[in-house]
Amino acid sequence: MSGSTTATAPSGRRVPGSQGGANRWLVLVVLCVSLLLVAVDATVLHVAVPAVTEDLKPGGIELLWIVDVYPLVCASLLILFGTLGDRVGRRRVLLLGYALFGVASAVAAMADNAQVLIAARALLGVGGAMIMPATLSILRQVFPDRRERAVAIGVWSAVAGIGAAGGPLLGGFLLEHFWWGSVFLINIPLMLVSLPIGRLLLPESTGDRDGPWDVVGALMAAGGLFGIVFAVKRAGGGESPFGMTTLLSFFLGAALLVGFVRRQRRREHPLIDLSMFARPAFSTSLGCIVLAMLALVGLELVAAQYLQLVLGLSPLETGMRLVPLTVAAMAAGLAGSKLLHRFGPRTMVACGFTLTAVAVLVLTGLGDEVNDPLLLLSFVLLGLGLQTTLFGSYESMLSEAPQAQAGGAAAIGETSYQLGAGIGIALLGSVMNAAYAPGLSSVQGVPAKESAAASHSLGEAYEVASGLGGGAGAALRVAARESFVHGLHVTLLVSAGLLLLGALMALKLPRTMECGAPAELPEQGVPAPRSEAEVPAESLR
């Protein structure tokens, strides 16, 4: 590969720093900052859940929506915006996502009721759906060589891990000094800086633009994904899985997705090249991403409540307990390229799943008192295992996708991530509720009505106990704490089982990392992405 690369800036000028191949690494820095903002926002609210509950007093279903509507909406729209970026320009979609993310953050910060906060979180999900696939598809475009791309994905995935794990720490710090809305307000200055820098430095690029963009197909995919996850969320929120609304949502979503697949097979120029799913490395990588997030994201929410409500830690103390996880995830992401080259995707992902399962099982030793050595060990193992798993899966998935389909492939990968996260919160939340509620059904001196209210969540149980007072209130508080710890242990065991299932699935991945010879490149070393001026208006159809 030649010693320098260039990318076309919005104005057609060479981006500063393009000499000597530095430009693509500068682009990586900008993409990672974009990703960091979105990843932080996915988890920063977790430590603020008790504060939001106390201030806005949402119901159980509303609280689930406040936490989960962001990944739900994001997952639903990733394919739409990922494929749109392939057609009209990935940078263009990314910058629009920046703007929407900033506006939605302001609305969320000032929300005075649960409904407004849910709506703002949904808008944040739309912005996230614009940003996430664009970062990964631009990365695929500017790093055509697989060895270099593996390094770039290692940095990218480390930043994702830092953002997801560092969100609770940042949220804890802000909650120590400000109100809960500050966890959203911090996005605004960051987006105000990111917009002009992104416009100046990021190259515009497009993929395969043959034929019109399939608007109907994109909407079918969005509606189908929304319906499926909405049904799972209702079941996870305590609604009957056989209720009319739940079943209707599920079957309507499934019908739309089936229709989407059939439509793509018939079209001469489909949104998604379905032949990618026939490649074992691609489809297996997606399954591994789903399982990893399904097992762990819901667990993270439960763990944040455990640290605050059971152990009585402040939000900042809760965030500090998660610092080892952040550091371990960063280390695993940075070392991922060397590990992948040495051991190959199969061994790397399978070992990552197994290590994560061990970390989760270690956590079953937690009780109702602080055990810092156990938390430290488990969180370090968790960060190493999870980041190793996600790095190997993402790298294999993206390397199997054609460059012209980078936006669609990135959208599918991010859809798997968000879908796994959304289903994980609903599924593990259901497991948690099923294990927690029975312990509060017969607390001595507590009326049936109060017991039913306390069984919804540990936070509500504490409120009911305070209202009862006396011996009955104290007994309810103790029973609720013990039931929550029991539910946590059951949830951990289910999560470990899912992770071990992922380790078995990873055995279908390729044994070695096949780099091959770099593709034939233009004189500067990288296929120059098309400039914004070269994107025709017809592609908006």
Secondary structure per residue as TSV (DSSP state, phi and psi in degrees):
chain	resnum	aa	ss	phi	psi
A	1	M	-	360.0	143.3
A	2	S	-	-70.0	165.5
A	3	G	S	-81.7	-1.4
A	4	S	-	-141.2	155.0
A	5	T	-	-132.3	153.3
A	6	T	-	-135.4	155.2
A	7	A	-	-135.3	153.3
A	8	T	B	-86.3	121.5
A	9	A	-	-75.8	167.1
A	10	P	T	-54.2	-35.0
A	11	S	T	-88.1	-2.7
A	12	G	S	92.6	-7.7
A	13	R	S	-79.1	160.0
A	14	R	B	-72.1	139.7
A	15	V	-	-69.8	139.4
A	16	P	T	-56.3	139.5
A	17	G	T	89.5	10.8
A	18	S	-	-78.5	-13.4
A	19	Q	G	-69.7	143.7
A	20	G	G	66.8	18.9
A	21	G	G	80.1	10.0
A	22	A	-	-75.0	-22.4
A	23	N	H	-59.3	-44.1
A	24	R	H	-64.4	-30.6
A	25	W	H	-75.3	-31.6
A	26	L	H	-67.2	-40.4
A	27	V	H	-59.9	-41.1
A	28	L	H	-59.6	-40.0
A	29	V	H	-60.7	-46.1
A	30	V	H	-63.1	-42.3
A	31	L	H	-63.8	-38.8
A	32	C	H	-68.0	-36.5
A	33	V	H	-62.9	-41.4
A	34	S	H	-59.6	-47.5
A	35	L	H	-63.6	-38.7
A	36	L	H	-58.9	-43.0
A	37	L	H	-61.9	-44.6
A	38	V	H	-69.0	-41.3
A	39	A	H	-66.6	-40.4
A	40	V	H	-62.1	-42.3
A	41	D	H	-66.5	-23.0
A	42	A	H	-71.1	-24.9
A	43	T	H	-124.2	-11.9
A	44	V	T	-62.7	-26.0
A	45	L	T	-76.5	-17.3
A	46	H	G	-58.8	-45.1
A	47	V	G	-75.3	-14.1
A	48	A	G	-91.0	-2.6
A	49	V	H	-56.2	-46.5
A	50	P	H	-60.2	-40.5
A	51	A	H	-66.8	-41.1
A	52	V	H	-64.1	-41.6
A	53	T	H	-61.3	-42.2
A	54	E	H	-69.3	-37.5
A	55	D	H	-82.2	-51.3
A	56	L	H	-92.0	-16.3
A	57	K	-	50.2	56.3
A	58	P	-	-74.6	155.1
A	59	G	-	-73.4	175.1
A	60	G	H	-59.9	-43.6
A	61	I	H	-68.6	-40.8
A	62	E	H	-62.4	-38.6
A	63	L	H	-64.7	-41.3
A	64	L	H	-61.1	-40.0
A	65	W	H	-67.9	-39.1
A	66	I	H	-58.0	-42.9
A	67	V	H	-76.4	-40.2
A	68	D	H	-105.1	-8.1
A	69	V	H	-68.6	-29.0
A	70	Y	H	-61.2	-56.8
A	71	P	H	-66.4	-28.7
A	72	L	H	-64.4	-52.0
A	73	V	H	-65.9	-41.3
A	74	C	H	-59.9	-47.0
A	75	A	H	-62.8	-36.7
A	76	S	H	-66.9	-32.8
A	77	L	H	-104.2	-1.7
A	78	L	H	-61.1	-44.5
A	79	I	H	-64.9	-40.0
A	80	L	H	-59.0	-52.9
A	81	F	H	-79.0	-28.2
A	82	G	H	-64.7	-45.7
A	83	T	H	-74.0	-31.6
A	84	L	H	-63.2	-39.7
A	85	G	H	-62.2	-36.8
A	86	D	H	-60.5	-31.3
A	87	R	H	-90.3	-47.7
A	88	V	H	-104.4	-6.3
A	89	G	-	120.9	122.1
A	90	R	H	-68.7	-39.0
A	91	R	H	-63.5	-40.4
A	92	R	H	-60.0	-46.2
A	93	V	H	-65.8	-39.1
A	94	L	H	-61.4	-46.0
A	95	L	H	-66.8	-37.0
A	96	L	H	-64.0	-37.7
A	97	G	H	-62.6	-39.4
A	98	Y	H	-55.3	-50.3
A	99	A	H	-61.9	-46.3
A	100	L	H	-64.8	-37.8
A	101	F	H	-61.7	-40.9
A	102	G	H	-66.0	-44.6
A	103	V	H	-62.6	-46.6
A	104	A	H	-63.4	-34.6
A	105	S	H	-63.2	-40.0
A	106	A	H	-64.6	-42.4
A	107	V	H	-63.6	-43.7
A	108	A	H	-63.4	-40.9
A	109	A	H	-63.5	-32.3
A	110	M	T	-98.8	7.2
A	111	A	-	-60.8	134.2
A	112	D	-	-112.1	5.8
A	113	N	S	-154.2	165.9
A	114	A	H	-63.8	-36.2
A	115	Q	H	-65.6	-41.9
A	116	V	H	-65.5	-40.0
A	117	L	H	-65.2	-39.8
A	118	I	H	-62.3	-44.1
A	119	A	H	-63.1	-41.7
A	120	A	H	-66.1	-39.8
A	121	R	H	-64.8	-33.8
A	122	A	H	-65.2	-42.0
A	123	L	H	-63.7	-37.0
A	124	L	H	-61.0	-36.5
A	125	G	H	-64.2	-37.8
A	126	V	H	-63.6	-46.0
A	127	G	H	-62.1	-41.4
A	128	G	H	-62.8	-36.9
A	129	A	H	-66.5	-27.3
A	130	M	H	-76.1	-35.5
A	131	I	H	-81.7	-46.2
A	132	M	H	-60.5	-56.4
A	133	P	H	-66.8	-28.0
A	134	A	H	-65.0	-40.3
A	135	T	H	-62.5	-44.1
A	136	L	H	-74.1	-35.8
A	137	S	H	-73.4	-36.5
A	138	I	H	-64.9	-38.9
A	139	L	H	-60.1	-42.9
A	140	R	H	-62.3	-34.1
A	141	Q	H	-73.0	-42.3
A	142	V	H	-89.3	-6.4
A	143	F	-	-124.4	77.0
A	144	P	-	-73.2	-25.1
A	145	D	S	-80.8	128.8
A	146	R	H	-65.7	-35.4
A	147	R	H	-63.9	-46.8
A	148	E	H	-65.8	-38.7
A	149	R	H	-63.4	-35.7
A	150	A	H	-62.8	-40.5
A	151	V	H	-62.9	-44.9
A	152	A	H	-63.5	-41.9
A	153	I	H	-67.2	-32.3
A	154	G	H	-61.3	-45.0
A	155	V	H	-65.5	-44.7
A	156	W	H	-58.7	-46.3
A	157	S	H	-71.3	-31.8
A	158	A	H	-64.2	-40.4
A	159	V	H	-65.8	-39.4
A	160	A	H	-60.9	-43.0
A	161	G	H	-65.3	-40.9
A	162	I	H	-62.0	-43.0
A	163	G	H	-64.7	-47.2
A	164	A	H	-66.0	-42.5
A	165	A	H	-80.2	-30.6
A	166	G	H	-81.1	-14.4
A	167	G	H	-56.0	-49.2
A	168	P	H	-61.5	-35.1
A	169	L	H	-65.2	-47.6
A	170	L	H	-62.9	-43.4
A	171	G	H	-61.9	-40.5
A	172	G	H	-62.6	-42.8
A	173	F	H	-61.8	-45.2
A	174	L	H	-66.2	-38.8
A	175	L	H	-69.4	-22.8
A	176	E	H	-68.8	-27.5
A	177	H	H	-118.6	-19.9
A	178	F	S	-136.3	-178.5
A	179	W	-	-83.0	169.4
A	180	W	T	-61.8	-27.2
A	181	G	T	-64.1	-17.4
A	182	S	H	-65.2	-21.7
A	183	V	H	-67.7	-20.1
A	184	F	H	-96.7	-34.1
A	185	L	H	-62.7	-28.5
A	186	I	T	-65.4	-19.7
A	187	N	H	-67.6	-28.6
A	188	I	H	-65.8	-53.2
A	189	P	H	-62.8	-33.4
A	190	L	H	-65.5	-39.9
A	191	M	H	-70.4	-34.8
A	192	L	H	-63.6	-30.9
A	193	V	H	-80.1	-39.6
A	194	S	H	-66.6	-34.4
A	195	L	H	-60.5	-55.0
A	196	P	H	-68.7	-35.5
A	197	I	H	-66.5	-43.0
A	198	G	H	-63.1	-39.7
A	199	R	H	-65.1	-34.3
A	200	L	H	-77.7	-41.6
A	201	L	H	-101.5	-31.5
A	202	L	-	-75.9	136.6
A	203	P	-	-78.5	149.9
A	204	E	-	-86.7	140.9
A	205	S	-	-149.2	152.1
A	206	T	-	-135.1	166.9
A	207	G	-	-109.9	-138.5
A	208	D	-	-74.0	117.6
A	209	R	-	-112.9	17.9
A	210	D	-	-67.8	131.0
A	211	G	S	76.9	167.3
A	212	P	-	-73.8	154.9
A	213	W	-	-72.2	132.5
A	214	D	-	-81.8	85.5
A	215	V	H	-62.6	-43.6
A	216	V	H	-61.7	-44.3
A	217	G	H	-62.3	-40.7
A	218	A	H	-63.2	-41.2
A	219	L	H	-68.9	-35.5
A	220	M	H	-63.6	-42.6
A	221	A	H	-63.5	-43.1
A	222	A	H	-63.2	-46.9
A	223	G	H	-64.8	-39.5
A	224	G	H	-64.8	-45.8
A	225	L	H	-64.5	-40.9
A	226	F	H	-61.7	-44.6
A	227	G	H	-62.5	-43.1
A	228	I	H	-63.3	-49.4
A	229	V	H	-70.3	-34.2
A	230	F	H	-60.5	-42.4
A	231	A	H	-63.3	-43.0
A	232	V	H	-64.9	-38.9
A	233	K	H	-64.7	-39.5
A	234	R	H	-62.9	-44.3
A	235	A	H	-62.9	-40.2
A	236	G	H	-69.3	-24.0
A	237	G	T	-85.2	6.3
A	238	G	T	104.5	-6.1
A	239	E	-	-73.7	154.2
A	240	S	-	-66.0	131.0
A	241	P	T	-64.8	-14.5
A	242	F	T	-104.3	11.5
A	243	G	S	-67.0	155.7
A	244	M	H	-60.0	-46.7
A	245	T	H	-63.9	-42.7
A	246	T	H	-64.2	-48.6
A	247	L	H	-65.3	-41.2
A	248	L	H	-62.8	-43.0
A	249	S	H	-63.2	-43.5
A	250	F	H	-64.1	-49.4
A	251	F	H	-70.9	-33.6
A	252	L	H	-66.9	-42.8
A	253	G	H	-62.5	-44.0
A	254	A	H	-63.5	-40.4
A	255	A	H	-63.9	-40.7
A	256	L	H	-64.9	-39.7
A	257	L	H	-68.1	-40.2
A	258	V	H	-62.9	-43.2
A	259	G	H	-63.0	-36.8
A	260	F	H	-62.4	-46.1
A	261	V	H	-62.7	-44.4
A	262	R	H	-64.7	-37.7
A	263	R	H	-65.3	-41.6
A	264	Q	H	-65.9	-35.2
A	265	R	H	-67.9	-29.3
A	266	R	H	-84.1	-25.4
A	267	R	-	-79.0	143.0
A	268	E	S	-68.4	-34.9
A	269	H	S	-126.0	81.8
A	270	P	-	-73.1	159.2
A	271	L	S	-63.7	-45.5
A	272	I	S	-119.9	130.3
A	273	D	-	-78.2	98.5
A	274	L	G	-65.8	-15.8
A	275	S	G	-65.4	-18.3
A	276	M	G	-61.0	-33.1
A	277	F	G	-71.2	-17.5
A	278	A	G	-76.7	-12.5
A	279	R	S	-84.0	118.6
A	280	P	H	-55.0	-40.5
A	281	A	H	-64.1	-37.3
A	282	F	H	-69.8	-53.5
A	283	S	H	-67.1	-38.3
A	284	T	H	-66.7	-39.3
A	285	S	H	-60.8	-41.9
A	286	L	H	-62.4	-43.3
A	287	G	H	-61.4	-38.7
A	288	C	H	-66.1	-39.3
A	289	I	H	-63.1	-45.0
A	290	V	H	-60.0	-48.3
A	291	L	H	-65.1	-40.6
A	292	A	H	-61.2	-46.4
A	293	M	H	-73.7	-36.3
A	294	L	H	-59.6	-39.2
A	295	A	H	-76.4	-25.1
A	296	L	H	-115.2	-30.3
A	297	V	H	-69.5	-44.6
A	298	G	H	-61.6	-36.4
A	299	L	H	-62.5	-38.1
A	300	E	H	-63.1	-40.5
A	301	L	H	-63.9	-44.2
A	302	V	H	-63.0	-40.7
A	303	A	H	-64.0	-39.8
A	304	A	H	-62.1	-40.7
A	305	Q	H	-68.3	-36.8
A	306	Y	I	-61.0	-47.4
A	307	L	I	-63.8	-35.7
A	308	Q	I	-87.5	-47.6
A	309	L	I	-86.4	-31.7
A	310	V	I	-89.8	-49.9
A	311	L	S	-84.7	-14.5
A	312	G	-	75.2	24.6
A	313	L	-	-79.4	149.8
A	314	S	-	-73.6	164.6
A	315	P	H	-56.6	-39.2
A	316	L	H	-67.1	-42.1
A	317	E	H	-63.8	-35.8
A	318	T	H	-63.0	-47.0
A	319	G	H	-61.9	-37.8
A	320	M	H	-64.3	-34.4
A	321	R	H	-65.2	-21.8
A	322	L	T	-93.6	-1.1
A	323	V	H	-59.8	-44.3
A	324	P	H	-57.4	-35.7
A	325	L	H	-63.2	-41.8
A	326	T	H	-62.5	-47.4
A	327	V	H	-64.0	-42.3
A	328	A	H	-65.1	-40.6
A	329	A	H	-63.7	-40.9
A	330	M	H	-63.7	-43.0
A	331	A	H	-63.7	-42.6
A	332	A	H	-65.7	-38.4
A	333	G	H	-65.4	-41.7
A	334	L	H	-70.2	-30.9
A	335	A	H	-88.6	-4.4
A	336	G	H	-59.2	-39.8
A	337	S	H	-61.8	-45.9
A	338	K	H	-66.0	-40.4
A	339	L	H	-64.8	-41.0
A	340	L	H	-65.2	-42.3
A	341	H	H	-66.3	-35.4
A	342	R	H	-80.9	-44.0
A	343	F	H	-103.8	-20.9
A	344	G	H	87.3	160.1
A	345	P	H	-60.5	-40.8
A	346	R	H	-60.7	-54.2
A	347	T	H	-65.8	-40.5
A	348	M	H	-63.3	-49.4
A	349	V	H	-70.2	-41.6
A	350	A	H	-62.4	-43.1
A	351	C	H	-67.5	-35.8
A	352	G	H	-62.1	-44.8
A	353	F	H	-60.8	-45.4
A	354	T	H	-63.8	-43.5
A	355	L	H	-62.9	-39.3
A	356	T	H	-65.9	-39.9
A	357	A	H	-62.6	-40.1
A	358	V	H	-61.2	-43.3
A	359	A	H	-60.3	-41.6
A	360	V	H	-66.2	-40.0
A	361	L	H	-66.8	-35.1
A	362	V	H	-59.7	-35.9
A	363	L	G	-66.1	-17.9
A	364	T	G	-66.8	-11.0
A	365	G	G	-78.5	-3.0
A	366	L	-	-70.5	145.5
A	367	G	-	-128.4	-148.5
A	368	D	S	-97.2	15.7
A	369	E	S	-127.8	153.7
A	370	V	-	-65.1	130.5
A	371	N	-	-130.8	82.2
A	372	D	H	-63.7	-41.0
A	373	P	H	-59.6	-41.3
A	374	L	H	-67.0	-41.5
A	375	L	H	-61.7	-42.6
A	376	L	H	-61.3	-49.4
A	377	L	H	-61.0	-47.9
A	378	S	H	-67.7	-39.3
A	379	F	H	-71.0	-34.2
A	380	V	H	-64.8	-47.1
A	381	L	H	-62.6	-37.6
A	382	L	H	-65.0	-45.0
A	383	G	H	-63.6	-44.0
A	384	L	H	-63.9	-48.1
A	385	G	H	-67.2	-46.3
A	386	L	H	-64.9	-45.0
A	387	Q	H	-68.0	-36.1
A	388	T	H	-62.5	-42.1
A	389	T	H	-63.5	-50.5
A	390	L	H	-68.3	-37.0
A	391	F	H	-61.5	-52.6
A	392	G	H	-60.2	-37.9
A	393	S	H	-70.1	-47.2
A	394	Y	H	-63.7	-43.2
A	395	E	H	-63.2	-43.7
A	396	S	H	-65.0	-42.4
A	397	M	H	-63.0	-48.2
A	398	L	H	-70.0	-34.9
A	399	S	H	-70.9	-22.8
A	400	E	H	-81.9	-14.8
A	401	A	S	-88.6	140.4
A	402	P	-	-62.9	147.5
A	403	Q	G	-61.8	-35.7
A	404	A	G	-66.0	-21.7
A	405	Q	G	-104.5	21.8
A	406	A	H	-59.5	-42.0
A	407	G	H	-64.4	-45.7
A	408	G	H	-64.2	-42.3
A	409	A	H	-64.8	-42.9
A	410	A	H	-62.3	-39.6
A	411	A	H	-63.5	-40.7
A	412	I	H	-64.1	-43.3
A	413	G	H	-62.1	-44.6
A	414	E	H	-70.5	-31.5
A	415	T	H	-62.4	-42.4
A	416	S	H	-60.2	-43.0
A	417	Y	H	-61.1	-52.4
A	418	Q	H	-70.1	-36.0
A	419	L	H	-65.2	-43.4
A	420	G	H	-61.2	-40.4
A	421	A	H	-65.3	-45.9
A	422	G	H	-64.7	-45.6
A	423	I	H	-66.7	-35.6
A	424	G	H	-61.8	-44.1
A	425	I	H	-63.0	-42.2
A	426	A	H	-68.3	-46.5
A	427	L	H	-67.7	-52.0
A	428	L	H	-71.0	-28.1
A	429	G	H	-64.5	-37.9
A	430	S	H	-65.7	-42.8
A	431	V	H	-60.8	-44.8
A	432	M	H	-60.8	-47.7
A	433	N	H	-63.5	-39.9
A	434	A	H	-64.7	-34.8
A	435	A	H	-83.4	-26.4
A	436	Y	H	-83.2	-45.6
A	437	A	G	-60.5	-43.1
A	438	P	G	-57.7	-29.2
A	439	G	G	-69.2	-10.3
A	440	L	G	-109.7	7.4
A	441	S	T	-78.2	-19.8
A	442	S	T	-142.4	50.3
A	443	V	-	-80.7	128.6
A	444	Q	T	-61.3	130.0
A	445	G	T	85.8	-0.7
A	446	V	-	-105.2	120.4
A	447	P	-	-61.7	157.8
A	448	A	H	-60.3	-38.6
A	449	K	H	-63.1	-44.7
A	450	E	H	-67.7	-35.9
A	451	S	H	-63.5	-40.8
A	452	A	H	-64.5	-40.8
A	453	A	H	-65.8	-40.7
A	454	A	H	-67.2	-24.9
A	455	S	T	-75.0	-8.9
A	456	H	S	-71.4	-42.2
A	457	S	-	-164.2	162.8
A	458	L	H	-66.4	-37.1
A	459	G	H	-60.9	-43.3
A	460	E	H	-67.2	-35.5
A	461	A	H	-61.8	-40.9
A	462	Y	H	-64.9	-38.7
A	463	E	H	-65.1	-43.6
A	464	V	H	-63.0	-42.2
A	465	A	H	-62.0	-39.8
A	466	S	H	-65.5	-37.8
A	467	G	H	-68.3	-36.3
A	468	L	H	-71.8	-44.7
A	469	G	-	65.3	-179.0
A	470	G	H	62.0	-156.6
A	471	G	H	-67.3	-37.0
A	472	A	H	-65.0	-42.1
A	473	G	H	-63.9	-42.1
A	474	A	H	-65.3	-41.0
A	475	A	H	-65.2	-39.2
A	476	L	H	-65.8	-40.6
A	477	R	H	-61.8	-44.5
A	478	V	H	-65.4	-44.9
A	479	A	H	-62.8	-40.3
A	480	A	H	-65.2	-41.8
A	481	R	H	-65.4	-43.2
A	482	E	H	-66.0	-39.0
A	483	S	H	-66.8	-36.6
A	484	F	H	-65.4	-42.6
A	485	V	H	-62.5	-41.5
A	486	H	H	-61.2	-45.5
A	487	G	H	-62.5	-36.2
A	488	L	H	-62.1	-42.8
A	489	H	H	-63.5	-42.5
A	490	V	H	-63.7	-43.0
A	491	T	H	-62.0	-40.0
A	492	L	H	-62.0	-42.2
A	493	L	H	-65.6	-41.7
A	494	V	H	-62.8	-43.0
A	495	S	H	-61.6	-42.4
A	496	A	H	-62.1	-39.3
A	497	G	H	-62.4	-41.2
A	498	L	H	-64.5	-37.4
A	499	L	H	-67.7	-40.1
A	500	L	H	-67.0	-33.6
A	501	L	H	-62.4	-39.2
A	502	G	H	-63.1	-37.3
A	503	A	H	-62.3	-38.4
A	504	L	H	-68.2	-39.8
A	505	M	H	-62.4	-37.0
A	506	A	G	-63.7	-17.6
A	507	L	G	-66.7	-11.0
A	508	K	G	-86.4	-8.1
A	509	L	S	-72.9	160.4
A	510	P	-	-60.4	146.5
A	511	R	S	-70.9	-36.2
A	512	T	S	-124.4	162.6
A	513	M	-	-88.8	107.2
A	514	E	-	-87.9	106.1
A	515	C	-	-87.5	-45.1
A	516	G	-	66.8	-177.1
A	517	A	S	-81.7	143.2
A	518	P	-	-58.2	147.3
A	519	A	-	-64.3	157.1
A	520	E	-	-63.8	121.1
A	521	L	-	-113.9	158.5
A	522	P	-	-66.5	179.3
A	523	E	T	-57.6	-36.2
A	524	Q	T	-81.5	-10.9
A	525	G	S	113.4	-24.2
A	526	V	S	-133.7	139.1
A	527	P	-	-56.8	118.8
A	528	A	-	-68.3	118.8
A	529	P	-	-61.0	151.7
A	530	R	-	-70.0	142.6
A	531	S	-	-74.4	164.5
A	532	E	G	-60.8	-33.2
A	533	A	G	-68.0	-21.0
A	534	E	G	-87.2	-2.7
A	535	V	S	-87.0	110.2
A	536	P	-	-74.3	153.0
A	537	A	G	-64.4	-26.7
A	538	E	G	-61.5	-26.4
A	539	S	G	-71.5	-6.2
A	540	L	G	-82.0	-7.3
A	541	R	-	-69.1	360.0
